Amino acid sequence: MSQTCNRCKVEKPLNDFYKNKARKNGFNLACKICQIELNKKNRREKTTEWKRLNKHRKFIARVKTILGCGTCGYRAHACAIDLIPHDPSSVSKAVKSSVLSAGWSLKRIKEVIRGCFLLCSNCHRVRTHGQHVGKTEKGKCTKG
């Protein structure tokens, strides 16, 4: 038996195709040679995208550690510093996840960061606790 490869359009014997239980005939649509080329191409594209995202992650971490917390000045670990938008309605979701998952450009990331202020996790919790439960007094939470 034989099958035509959907990429190179050449009819080849079934042993030139990888098995695929999800397909009706049990074999991939692309022959082994075309599938290997496709895998290499996809790997290159994913590697390029990963490098771009990693560059953006490092940039955001660098900004966080250079500027530090706007309240207490903490700057030891970027993961403990949050980007808080000045106007929450202008930013659709959490800034970090949106920036990295949406594939934004570095220019757009810089614009978003300019519209945010930085708070360490502790100051952020104290601030939001003060907004929702009670007032804050010298960095200590009160029961409102």
C-alpha positions in Angstrom: 0.0 0.0 0.0 1.1 3.6 -0.5 0.1 7.1 0.4 0.7 10.6 -1.0 2.6 13.0 1.3 0.6 16.2 1.8 3.8 18.3 1.8 6.1 17.0 -1.0 3.1 15.5 -3.0 5.0 12.3 -3.8 3.4 8.9 -3.5 5.4 6.7 -1.1 5.0 3.3 0.6 3.4 3.4 4.1 6.7 2.5 5.8 7.9 6.0 4.8 5.3 7.5 7.1 5.3 7.7 10.9 2.5 5.8 12.6 -0.3 8.0 14.0 -3.2 6.3 15.8 -5.3 9.4 15.6 -5.5 9.2 11.8 -8.0 7.0 10.1 -5.4 5.0 8.2 -3.0 5.0 11.1 -0.2 7.0 9.5 0.8 10.7 9.4 -0.1 12.9 6.4 3.5 13.9 5.9 6.3 11.5 5.1 9.2 10.9 7.5 11.5 13.2 5.6 9.0 16.1 5.4 8.0 15.6 9.1 11.6 15.8 10.2 12.0 19.1 8.2 8.8 20.4 9.7 9.9 19.5 13.2 13.2 21.3 12.7 11.4 24.4 11.4 9.0 24.5 14.4 11.9 24.0 16.8 13.8 26.9 15.3 10.6 29.1 15.5 9.9 28.1 19.1 13.6 28.7 20.1 13.5 32.2 18.5 10.2 33.0 20.3 11.6 31.7 23.6 14.7 33.8 23.3 12.6 36.9 22.6 10.3 36.2 25.7 13.4 35.5 27.8 14.9 38.9 26.7 11.6 40.6 27.8 11.6 38.7 31.2 15.1 39.8 31.9 14.3 43.4 30.9 11.3 43.5 33.3 13.4 42.0 36.1 16.2 44.5 35.5 13.7 47.4 35.7 12.2 46.0 38.9 15.6 45.6 40.6 17.0 49.0 39.4 13.9 51.0 40.5 12.8 48.9 43.5 9.7 49.3 45.6 8.3 52.8 45.5 7.4 52.7 49.2 10.2 50.9 51.1 12.9 50.8 48.4 13.3 47.0 48.4 15.1 45.8 45.3 16.8 42.5 46.2 14.7 40.1 44.1 12.6 41.1 41.1 10.1 38.3 41.7 9.0 40.0 44.9 8.2 43.3 43.2 4.9 43.8 41.5 4.0 46.2 38.7 0.8 48.0 39.8 -1.0 50.1 37.1 -1.8 53.7 38.0 -5.1 53.3 36.2 -6.3 49.6 36.7 -9.0 50.0 33.9 -6.3 50.8 31.3 -4.6 47.4 31.7 -6.7 44.4 30.9 -5.0 41.7 33.0 -2.1 41.2 35.3 0.7 43.2 33.7 3.4 40.5 33.8 1.3 37.7 32.3 -0.2 40.0 29.6 3.2 41.4 28.6 4.8 38.0 28.2 1.9 35.9 26.9 0.5 38.4 24.4 3.8 38.7 22.6 4.1 42.4 23.1 7.0 44.4 21.7 9.7 45.8 23.9 8.4 49.3 23.1 4.9 48.4 24.3 6.3 46.8 27.4 8.1 50.0 28.2 4.9 52.0 27.7 3.0 49.7 30.1 5.8 49.9 32.7 5.7 53.8 32.5 2.0 53.5 33.4 2.8 51.5 36.5 4.4 51.9 39.9 6.4 49.3 41.7 5.6 47.8 45.1 7.3 44.9 46.9 4.9 42.1 47.9 4.7 43.3 51.5 3.9 46.9 50.6 1.4 45.7 48.0 -0.4 43.6 50.6 -0.5 46.3 53.2 -1.8 48.8 50.6 -4.5 46.5 49.3 -5.5 45.5 52.8 -5.8 49.1 53.7 -8.1 49.7 50.7 -10.4 46.7 51.4 -10.4 46.0 55.2 -9.2 49.0 57.2 -6.7 51.8 57.3 -3.0 51.3 57.5 -0.8 53.0 60.2 2.9 53.3 59.7 3.0 50.1 57.6 1.1 48.0 60.1 -2.3 46.6 59.3 -5.2 47.5 61.7 -8.5 45.6 61.9 -10.4 48.6 60.5 
